[in-house]
Amino acid sequence: MLRLREIPIAFSGSPLDRADHVRSDPAALAELATPDARLLRLDGLAPVLVDEGALEWTTLADAPEGSELVFLGLDGAVACFAPVPPPTALGTPHAGPANWAAMSVLGADELAIYGSARALISWHARHRFCAMCGAPTVLAKGGWSRSCTNAACATEHFPRVDPVTIMSVENDGKLLLGRQPRFPAGRYTTLAGFVEPGETIEEAVARETFEEAGVRVRDVTYVASQPWPFPSSLMIGCHAHTDDTEIVIDATELEDARWFTRDQVAQALEAGDRGEVGEAFNAPPKHAIAHVLLRNWVEQGG
Ligand SMILES: [Zn+2]
């Protein structure tokens, strides 16, 4: 029997204390930034792992010359930092092979620390100039904002979090799943799309489902959310019902979309747990919230 509560949400649950009182107090932060404070080792945006499959840490004494440092939080009394890489070292904003490899070996705590560090340093590296006046910006509040250096502007900029709806859509015991051409062979997953200005979550679910699959939904409910640091999404997992059975795909977004029975979804998830491809389709990996949505739907059906 599948149990949703046994599935942790990847990238959530960081054990670090974000210590807002420290962030906003430069003197307190400077006191914690000793040469033996912890510094997360990174290769651009990618994690560096020790042989045992854990995140590698060094100390502030090893910080790259002149690099900006983000205060990740406190591990007990020890301050933890991450260096902002140069823009030339960013690579793709999407999850690459090193990220998927890290997801498969890192524990939940470490994955959460890496995820928030990546989202933050990636934002810093891409926001070195003020969007209002074009002057350079500098890291502020321990890395949880940036300030414009033009005194006449002095705009404060905050890290982005981009809301994305991702939805399991059901019709009479069948689930709507789609695939994009870039997906691995046989992979089908829940539809998803960014929330647009002026929309509720429910409206974004309805619009995206209709745009991508031509299906009108009703009764949208929230299931779970996930920070997804590639580069800065907050995935908002929902469930919805539809009375439509005909699928009309948007070929610019999807290669295919189909209905799958609860048995097919359950079998695909169980096959995925064994590292195998399901009979009807290849289920999304457990680190993606789509996997959680599929498990939730299978469980709801008893
Ligand atoms: Zn400015």
Residues whose N, C-alpha, C, O or C-beta is under 5 A from the ligand:
A	BS01	ZN	C130 M132 C133 G134 A135 C148 N150 C153 A154 T155
